[in-house]
Structures are given as C-alpha cells and as structure tokens.
Amino acid sequence: MGDDTVREGMSSDSGTAARSRCLNCGFEAEGGSSEWRRLEVPKLGRMTQCPDCESTNVITGR
C-alpha cells in the first residue's frame, strides 16, 4: 500500500474543513477552531467542550 491509498472510513476530499457538533445543543463549528473550549481532565486527557451549553458530548471533526 502506498501513501496515496484512502483508508476505509476516511474522506478522500481533504480540501473541506471538518465540522464538530455538540450533541446536546447542536452548536457547530470547524473542528479544532478557537470557538471550542478545551479542557484538560486528569486521567482522561484533553476534551472538547461546547461554548454554548458546556457539554463535552461533542462529535469532533478532524
């Protein structure tokens, strides 16, 4: 397999920005943008938090 092989489940269109969405309130923004809050949680690591409702139930787009 070469580096140009698209893995199953991965998008072949790398030109579009992935979006992240809060499953609690529906807030949506570009994945990794400064609109999202970042939390450091002991034993869990870094988590993404919704700026609107403060939920960490977020589907992240990378």
PyMOL Python script that loads the backbone (N, CA, C, O; Angstrom):
from pymol import cmd

cmd.read_pdbstr("""\
ATOM      1  N   MET A   1       0.821  -1.194   0.000  1.00  0.00           N
ATOM      2  CA  MET A   1       0.000   0.000   0.000  1.00  0.00           C
ATOM      3  C   MET A   1       0.859   1.248   0.000  1.00  0.00           C
ATOM      4  O   MET A   1       1.829   1.355   0.750  1.00  0.00           O
ATOM      5  N   GLY A   2       0.488   2.192  -0.852  1.00  0.00           N
ATOM      6  CA  GLY A   2       1.210   3.455  -0.904  1.00  0.00           C
ATOM      7  C   GLY A   2       0.575   4.497  -0.019  1.00  0.00           C
ATOM      8  O   GLY A   2      -0.504   4.288   0.535  1.00  0.00           O
ATOM      9  N   ASP A   3       1.251   5.619   0.111  1.00  0.00           N
ATOM     10  CA  ASP A   3       0.738   6.715   0.928  1.00  0.00           C
ATOM     11  C   ASP A   3      -0.520   7.351   0.352  1.00  0.00           C
ATOM     12  O   ASP A   3      -1.263   8.016   1.075  1.00  0.00           O
ATOM     13  N   ASP A   4      -0.771   7.153  -0.954  1.00  0.00           N
ATOM     14  CA  ASP A   4      -1.930   7.772  -1.580  1.00  0.00           C
ATOM     15  C   ASP A   4      -3.200   6.929  -1.442  1.00  0.00           C
ATOM     16  O   ASP A   4      -4.251   7.308  -1.961  1.00  0.00           O
ATOM     17  N   THR A   5      -3.115   5.796  -0.751  1.00  0.00           N
ATOM     18  CA  THR A   5      -4.271   4.935  -0.545  1.00  0.00           C
ATOM     19  C   THR A   5      -5.224   5.568   0.460  1.00  0.00           C
ATOM     20  O   THR A   5      -4.808   6.007   1.532  1.00  0.00           O
ATOM     21  N   VAL A   6      -6.510   5.612   0.105  1.00  0.00           N
ATOM     22  CA  VAL A   6      -7.522   6.147   1.024  1.00  0.00           C
ATOM     23  C   VAL A   6      -7.980   5.007   1.916  1.00  0.00           C
ATOM     24  O   VAL A   6      -8.443   3.978   1.425  1.00  0.00           O
ATOM     25  N   ARG A   7      -7.853   5.184   3.213  1.00  0.00           N
ATOM     26  CA  ARG A   7      -8.269   4.161   4.160  1.00  0.00           C
ATOM     27  C   ARG A   7      -9.781   4.166   4.304  1.00  0.00           C
ATOM     28  O   ARG A   7     -10.434   5.195   4.131  1.00  0.00           O
ATOM     29  N   GLU A   8     -10.320   3.011   4.622  1.00  0.00           N
ATOM     30  CA  GLU A   8     -11.767   2.880   4.812  1.00  0.00           C
ATOM     31  C   GLU A   8     -12.231   3.808   5.921  1.00  0.00           C
ATOM     32  O   GLU A   8     -11.626   3.853   6.992  1.00  0.00           O
ATOM     33  N   GLY A   9     -13.309   4.552   5.668  1.00  0.00           N
ATOM     34  CA  GLY A   9     -13.857   5.459   6.662  1.00  0.00           C
ATOM     35  C   GLY A   9     -13.261   6.848   6.625  1.00  0.00           C
ATOM     36  O   GLY A   9     -13.720   7.738   7.340  1.00  0.00           O
ATOM     37  N   MET A  10     -12.250   7.048   5.806  1.00  0.00           N
ATOM     38  CA  MET A  10     -11.627   8.362   5.707  1.00  0.00           C
ATOM     39  C   MET A  10     -12.086   9.034   4.427  1.00  0.00           C
ATOM     40  O   MET A  10     -12.275   8.372   3.406  1.00  0.00           O
ATOM     41  N   SER A  11     -12.262  10.322   4.476  1.00  0.00           N
ATOM     42  CA  SER A  11     -12.680  11.080   3.305  1.00  0.00           C
ATOM     43  C   SER A  11     -11.507  11.269   2.364  1.00  0.00           C
ATOM     44  O   SER A  11     -10.383  11.513   2.803  1.00  0.00           O
ATOM     45  N   SER A  12     -11.765  11.158   1.081  1.00  0.00           N
ATOM     46  CA  SER A  12     -10.710  11.394   0.102  1.00  0.00           C
ATOM     47  C   SER A  12     -10.617  12.870  -0.262  1.00  0.00           C
ATOM     48  O   SER A  12      -9.678  13.277  -0.946  1.00  0.00           O
ATOM     49  N   ASP A  13     -11.587  13.684   0.188  1.00  0.00           N
ATOM     50  CA  ASP A  13     -11.603  15.117  -0.104  1.00  0.00           C
ATOM     51  C   ASP A  13     -11.008  15.872   1.071  1.00  0.00           C
ATOM     52  O   ASP A  13     -11.724  16.232   2.006  1.00  0.00           O
ATOM     53  N   SER A  14      -9.709  16.114   1.032  1.00  0.00           N
ATOM     54  CA  SER A  14      -9.042  16.779   2.147  1.00  0.00           C
ATOM     55  C   SER A  14      -9.150  18.296   2.068  1.00  0.00           C
ATOM     56  O   SER A  14      -8.624  18.992   2.936  1.00  0.00           O
ATOM     57  N   GLY A  15      -9.820  18.823   1.047  1.00  0.00           N
ATOM     58  CA  GLY A  15      -9.947  20.258   0.875  1.00  0.00           C
ATOM     59  C   GLY A  15     -11.047  20.887   1.714  1.00  0.00           C
ATOM     60  O   GLY A  15     -11.085  22.110   1.850  1.00  0.00           O
ATOM     61  N   THR A  16     -11.940  20.087   2.278  1.00  0.00           N
ATOM     62  CA  THR A  16     -13.020  20.649   3.082  1.00  0.00           C
ATOM     63  C   THR A  16     -12.687  20.532   4.556  1.00  0.00           C
ATOM     64  O   THR A  16     -12.134  19.527   5.001  1.00  0.00           O
ATOM     65  N   ALA A  17     -13.028  21.566   5.312  1.00  0.00           N
ATOM     66  CA  ALA A  17     -12.769  21.564   6.748  1.00  0.00           C
ATOM     67  C   ALA A  17     -13.804  20.693   7.444  1.00  0.00           C
ATOM     68  O   ALA A  17     -14.998  20.783   7.158  1.00  0.00           O
ATOM     69  N   ALA A  18     -13.342  19.854   8.353  1.00  0.00           N
ATOM     70  CA  ALA A  18     -14.249  19.006   9.114  1.00  0.00           C
ATOM     71  C   ALA A  18     -14.953  19.844  10.173  1.00  0.00           C
ATOM     72  O   ALA A  18     -14.342  20.715  10.792  1.00  0.00           O
ATOM     73  N   ARG A  19     -16.219  19.580  10.374  1.00  0.00           N
ATOM     74  CA  ARG A  19     -17.015  20.309  11.353  1.00  0.00           C
ATOM     75  C   ARG A  19     -17.184  19.438  12.592  1.00  0.00           C
ATOM     76  O   ARG A  19     -17.265  18.214  12.490  1.00  0.00           O
ATOM     77  N   SER A  20     -17.238  20.065  13.754  1.00  0.00           N
ATOM     78  CA  SER A  20     -17.546  19.387  15.004  1.00  0.00           C
ATOM     79  C   SER A  20     -18.910  19.870  15.463  1.00  0.00           C
ATOM     80  O   SER A  20     -19.295  21.011  15.205  1.00  0.00           O
ATOM     81  N   ARG A  21     -19.653  18.979  16.159  1.00  0.00           N
ATOM     82  CA  ARG A  21     -21.012  19.332  16.568  1.00  0.00           C
ATOM     83  C   ARG A  21     -21.298  18.845  17.977  1.00  0.00           C
ATOM     84  O   ARG A  21     -20.941  17.724  18.341  1.00  0.00           O
ATOM     85  N   CYS A  22     -21.946  19.697  18.774  1.00  0.00           N
ATOM     86  CA  CYS A  22     -22.384  19.347  20.119  1.00  0.00           C
ATOM     87  C   CYS A  22     -23.663  18.525  20.007  1.00  0.00           C
ATOM     88  O   CYS A  22     -24.624  18.956  19.370  1.00  0.00           O
ATOM     89  N   LEU A  23     -23.679  17.355  20.616  1.00  0.00           N
ATOM     90  CA  LEU A  23     -24.860  16.503  20.560  1.00  0.00           C
ATOM     91  C   LEU A  23     -25.927  16.948  21.554  1.00  0.00           C
ATOM     92  O   LEU A  23     -27.067  16.488  21.484  1.00  0.00           O
ATOM     93  N   ASN A  24     -25.572  17.830  22.473  1.00  0.00           N
ATOM     94  CA  ASN A  24     -26.528  18.318  23.466  1.00  0.00           C
ATOM     95  C   ASN A  24     -27.375  19.471  22.927  1.00  0.00           C
ATOM     96  O   ASN A  24     -28.602  19.434  23.025  1.00  0.00           O
ATOM     97  N   CYS A  25     -26.730  20.494  22.359  1.00  0.00           N
ATOM     98  CA  CYS A  25     -27.471  21.687  21.922  1.00  0.00           C
ATOM     99  C   CYS A  25     -27.421  21.929  20.419  1.00  0.00           C
ATOM    100  O   CYS A  25     -28.167  22.761  19.902  1.00  0.00           O
ATOM    101  N   GLY A  26     -26.546  21.208  19.706  1.00  0.00           N
ATOM    102  CA  GLY A  26     -26.472  21.356  18.259  1.00  0.00           C
ATOM    103  C   GLY A  26     -25.478  22.396  17.767  1.00  0.00           C
ATOM    104  O   GLY A  26     -25.363  22.603  16.559  1.00  0.00           O
ATOM    105  N   PHE A  27     -24.747  23.065  18.681  1.00  0.00           N
ATOM    106  CA  PHE A  27     -23.733  24.033  18.270  1.00  0.00           C
ATOM    107  C   PHE A  27     -22.774  23.358  17.304  1.00  0.00           C
ATOM    108  O   PHE A  27     -22.398  22.203  17.504  1.00  0.00           O
ATOM    109  N   GLU A  28     -22.377  24.074  16.255  1.00  0.00           N
ATOM    110  CA  GLU A  28     -21.485  23.521  15.242  1.00  0.00           C
ATOM    111  C   GLU A  28     -20.446  24.552  14.841  1.00  0.00           C
ATOM    112  O   GLU A  28     -20.758  25.729  14.665  1.00  0.00           O
ATOM    113  N   ALA A  29     -19.201  24.097  14.698  1.00  0.00           N
ATOM    114  CA  ALA A  29     -18.101  24.958  14.259  1.00  0.00           C
ATOM    115  C   ALA A  29     -17.023  24.068  13.660  1.00  0.00           C
ATOM    116  O   ALA A  29     -17.048  22.848  13.821  1.00  0.00           O
ATOM    117  N   GLU A  30     -16.089  24.683  12.977  1.00  0.00           N
ATOM    118  CA  GLU A  30     -14.980  23.945  12.382  1.00  0.00           C
ATOM    119  C   GLU A  30     -14.210  23.213  13.476  1.00  0.00           C
ATOM    120  O   GLU A  30     -13.908  23.785  14.523  1.00  0.00           O
ATOM    121  N   GLY A  31     -13.897  21.954  13.227  1.00  0.00           N
ATOM    122  CA  GLY A  31     -13.142  21.162  14.187  1.00  0.00           C
ATOM    123  C   GLY A  31     -11.782  21.771  14.458  1.00  0.00           C
ATOM    124  O   GLY A  31     -11.068  22.130  13.522  1.00  0.00           O
ATOM    125  N   GLY A  32     -11.413  21.892  15.716  1.00  0.00           N
ATOM    126  CA  GLY A  32     -10.125  22.446  16.103  1.00  0.00           C
ATOM    127  C   GLY A  32     -10.079  23.956  16.159  1.00  0.00           C
ATOM    128  O   GLY A  32      -9.038  24.528  16.482  1.00  0.00           O
ATOM    129  N   SER A  33     -11.196  24.623  15.849  1.00  0.00           N
ATOM    130  CA  SER A  33     -11.192  26.090  15.867  1.00  0.00           C
ATOM    131  C   SER A  33     -11.205  26.618  17.301  1.00  0.00           C
ATOM    132  O   SER A  33     -11.492  25.883  18.245  1.00  0.00           O
ATOM    133  N   SER A  34     -10.890  27.891  17.441  1.00  0.00           N
ATOM    134  CA  SER A  34     -10.848  28.514  18.770  1.00  0.00           C
ATOM    135  C   SER A  34     -12.241  28.749  19.345  1.00  0.00           C
ATOM    136  O   SER A  34     -12.368  29.165  20.496  1.00  0.00           O
ATOM    137  N   GLU A  35     -13.288  28.490  18.561  1.00  0.00           N
ATOM    138  CA  GLU A  35     -14.653  28.622  19.077  1.00  0.00           C
ATOM    139  C   GLU A  35     -14.945  27.577  20.151  1.00  0.00           C
ATOM    140  O   GLU A  35     -15.746  27.818  21.054  1.00  0.00           O
ATOM    141  N   TRP A  36     -14.298  26.422  20.055  1.00  0.00           N
ATOM    142  CA  TRP A  36     -14.483  25.357  21.036  1.00  0.00           C
ATOM    143  C   TRP A  36     -13.610  25.594  22.253  1.00  0.00           C
ATOM    144  O   TRP A  36     -12.524  26.162  22.137  1.00  0.00           O
ATOM    145  N   ARG A  37     -14.069  25.168  23.410  1.00  0.00           N
ATOM    146  CA  ARG A  37     -13.253  25.211  24.628  1.00  0.00           C
ATOM    147  C   ARG A  37     -12.491  23.898  24.727  1.00  0.00           C
ATOM    148  O   ARG A  37     -12.960  22.858  24.265  1.00  0.00           O
ATOM    149  N   ARG A  38     -11.316  23.958  25.330  1.00  0.00           N
ATOM    150  CA  ARG A  38     -10.505  22.760  25.549  1.00  0.00           C
ATOM    151  C   ARG A  38     -10.331  22.574  27.050  1.00  0.00           C
ATOM    152  O   ARG A  38     -10.020  23.525  27.768  1.00  0.00           O
ATOM    153  N   LEU A  39     -10.532  21.351  27.520  1.00  0.00           N
ATOM    154  CA  LEU A  39     -10.373  21.026  28.933  1.00  0.00           C
ATOM    155  C   LEU A  39      -9.289  19.971  29.085  1.00  0.00           C
ATOM    156  O   LEU A  39      -9.190  19.050  28.273  1.00  0.00           O
ATOM    157  N   GLU A  40      -8.482  20.107  30.122  1.00  0.00           N
ATOM    158  CA  GLU A  40      -7.532  19.062  30.492  1.00  0.00           C
ATOM    159  C   GLU A  40      -8.136  18.333  31.680  1.00  0.00           C
ATOM    160  O   GLU A  40      -8.284  18.911  32.757  1.00  0.00           O
ATOM    161  N   VAL A  41      -8.487  17.064  31.488  1.00  0.00           N
ATOM    162  CA  VAL A  41      -9.137  16.278  32.529  1.00  0.00           C
ATOM    163  C   VAL A  41      -8.169  15.191  32.994  1.00  0.00           C
ATOM    164  O   VAL A  41      -7.738  14.363  32.192  1.00  0.00           O
ATOM    165  N   PRO A  42      -7.820  15.189  34.305  1.00  0.00           N
ATOM    166  CA  PRO A  42      -6.920  14.154  34.811  1.00  0.00           C
ATOM    167  C   PRO A  42      -7.454  12.753  34.477  1.00  0.00           C
ATOM    168  O   PRO A  42      -8.647  12.485  34.614  1.00  0.00           O
ATOM    169  N   LYS A  43      -6.581  11.896  34.052  1.00  0.00           N
ATOM    170  CA  LYS A  43      -6.845  10.501  33.690  1.00  0.00           C
ATOM    171  C   LYS A  43      -7.601  10.334  32.371  1.00  0.00           C
ATOM    172  O   LYS A  43      -7.664   9.222  31.847  1.00  0.00           O
ATOM    173  N   LEU A  44      -8.174  11.403  31.824  1.00  0.00           N
ATOM    174  CA  LEU A  44      -8.865  11.315  30.536  1.00  0.00           C
ATOM    175  C   LEU A  44      -8.127  12.058  29.440  1.00  0.00           C
ATOM    176  O   LEU A  44      -8.224  11.698  28.266  1.00  0.00           O
ATOM    177  N   GLY A  45      -7.389  13.096  29.816  1.00  0.00           N
ATOM    178  CA  GLY A  45      -6.664  13.880  28.829  1.00  0.00           C
ATOM    179  C   GLY A  45      -7.434  15.104  28.390  1.00  0.00           C
ATOM    180  O   GLY A  45      -8.213  15.674  29.154  1.00  0.00           O
ATOM    181  N   ARG A  46      -7.210  15.499  27.159  1.00  0.00           N
ATOM    182  CA  ARG A  46      -7.810  16.717  26.615  1.00  0.00           C
ATOM    183  C   ARG A  46      -9.198  16.431  26.042  1.00  0.00           C
ATOM    184  O   ARG A  46      -9.387  15.475  25.289  1.00  0.00           O
ATOM    185  N   MET A  47     -10.164  17.271  26.411  1.00  0.00           N
ATOM    186  CA  MET A  47     -11.533  17.113  25.926  1.00  0.00           C
ATOM    187  C   MET A  47     -12.013  18.416  25.305  1.00  0.00           C
ATOM    188  O   MET A  47     -11.557  19.500  25.671  1.00  0.00           O
ATOM    189  N   THR A  48     -12.938  18.295  24.359  1.00  0.00           N
ATOM    190  CA  THR A  48     -13.557  19.449  23.722  1.00  0.00           C
ATOM    191  C   THR A  48     -14.866  19.748  24.433  1.00  0.00           C
ATOM    192  O   THR A  48     -15.644  18.841  24.729  1.00  0.00           O
ATOM    193  N   GLN A  49     -15.104  21.037  24.709  1.00  0.00           N
ATOM    194  CA  GLN A  49     -16.319  21.454  25.407  1.00  0.00           C
ATOM    195  C   GLN A  49     -17.066  22.487  24.571  1.00  0.00           C
ATOM    196  O   GLN A  49     -16.457  23.369  23.967  1.00  0.00           O
ATOM    197  N   CYS A  50     -18.384  22.368  24.542  1.00  0.00           N
ATOM    198  CA  CYS A  50     -19.237  23.306  23.816  1.00  0.00           C
ATOM    199  C   CYS A  50     -19.243  24.657  24.527  1.00  0.00           C
ATOM    200  O   CYS A  50     -19.433  24.703  25.742  1.00  0.00           O
ATOM    201  N   PRO A  51     -19.040  25.751  23.806  1.00  0.00           N
ATOM    202  CA  PRO A  51     -19.049  27.072  24.432  1.00  0.00           C
ATOM    203  C   PRO A  51     -20.456  27.548  24.796  1.00  0.00           C
ATOM    204  O   PRO A  51     -20.606  28.447  25.623  1.00  0.00           O
ATOM    205  N   ASP A  52     -21.483  26.959  24.192  1.00  0.00           N
ATOM    206  CA  ASP A  52     -22.860  27.385  24.466  1.00  0.00           C
ATOM    207  C   ASP A  52     -23.459  26.713  25.693  1.00  0.00           C
ATOM    208  O   ASP A  52     -23.994  27.388  26.572  1.00  0.00           O
ATOM    209  N   CYS A  53     -23.372  25.378  25.760  1.00  0.00           N
ATOM    210  CA  CYS A  53     -24.036  24.653  26.852  1.00  0.00           C
ATOM    211  C   CYS A  53     -23.060  23.971  27.809  1.00  0.00           C
ATOM    212  O   CYS A  53     -23.484  23.385  28.805  1.00  0.00           O
ATOM    213  N   GLU A  54     -21.750  24.039  27.518  1.00  0.00           N
ATOM    214  CA  GLU A  54     -20.672  23.469  28.333  1.00  0.00           C
ATOM    215  C   GLU A  54     -20.640  21.941  28.355  1.00  0.00           C
ATOM    216  O   GLU A  54     -19.948  21.349  29.183  1.00  0.00           O
ATOM    217  N   SER A  55     -21.381  21.302  27.455  1.00  0.00           N
ATOM    218  CA  SER A  55     -21.366  19.850  27.350  1.00  0.00           C
ATOM    219  C   SER A  55     -20.053  19.390  26.716  1.00  0.00           C
ATOM    220  O   SER A  55     -19.453  20.112  25.920  1.00  0.00           O
ATOM    221  N   THR A  56     -19.617  18.197  27.071  1.00  0.00           N
ATOM    222  CA  THR A  56     -18.460  17.586  26.419  1.00  0.00           C
ATOM    223  C   THR A  56     -18.903  16.464  25.483  1.00  0.00           C
ATOM    224  O   THR A  56     -18.070  15.712  24.977  1.00  0.00           O
ATOM    225  N   ASN A  57     -20.194  16.349  25.253  1.00  0.00           N
ATOM    226  CA  ASN A  57     -20.744  15.351  24.346  1.00  0.00           C
ATOM    227  C   ASN A  57     -20.681  15.916  22.926  1.00  0.00           C
ATOM    228  O   ASN A  57     -21.676  16.387  22.376  1.00  0.00           O
ATOM    229  N   VAL A  58     -19.482  15.853  22.355  1.00  0.00           N
ATOM    230  CA  VAL A  58     -19.192  16.501  21.078  1.00  0.00           C
ATOM    231  C   VAL A  58     -18.649  15.479  20.089  1.00  0.00           C
ATOM    232  O   VAL A  58     -17.776  14.678  20.424  1.00  0.00           O
ATOM    233  N   ILE A  59     -19.174  15.515  18.871  1.00  0.00           N
ATOM    234  CA  ILE A  59     -18.600  14.730  17.775  1.00  0.00           C
ATOM    235  C   ILE A  59     -17.571  15.631  17.116  1.00  0.00           C
ATOM    236  O   ILE A  59     -17.912  16.683  16.575  1.00  0.00           O
ATOM    237  N   THR A  60     -16.312  15.216  17.164  1.00  0.00           N
ATOM    238  CA  THR A  60     -15.259  16.072  16.632  1.00  0.00           C
ATOM    239  C   THR A  60     -14.915  15.705  15.200  1.00  0.00           C
ATOM    240  O   THR A  60     -14.802  14.531  14.846  1.00  0.00           O
ATOM    241  N   GLY A  61     -14.752  16.726  14.398  1.00  0.00           N
ATOM    242  CA  GLY A  61     -14.281  16.556  13.031  1.00  0.00           C
ATOM    243  C   GLY A  61     -12.835  16.998  12.982  1.00  0.00           C
ATOM    244  O   GLY A  61     -12.487  18.068  13.482  1.00  0.00           O
ATOM    245  N   ARG A  62     -11.984  16.169  12.376  1.00  0.00           N
ATOM    246  CA  ARG A  62     -10.560  16.498  12.345  1.00  0.00           C
ATOM    247  C   ARG A  62     -10.087  16.540  10.927  1.00  0.00           C
ATOM    248  O   ARG A  62      -8.910  16.802  10.676  1.00  0.00           O
TER     249      ARG A  62
END
""", "prot")
cmd.dss("prot")
cmd.show_as("cartoon", "prot")
cmd.util.cbc("prot")
cmd.orient("prot")
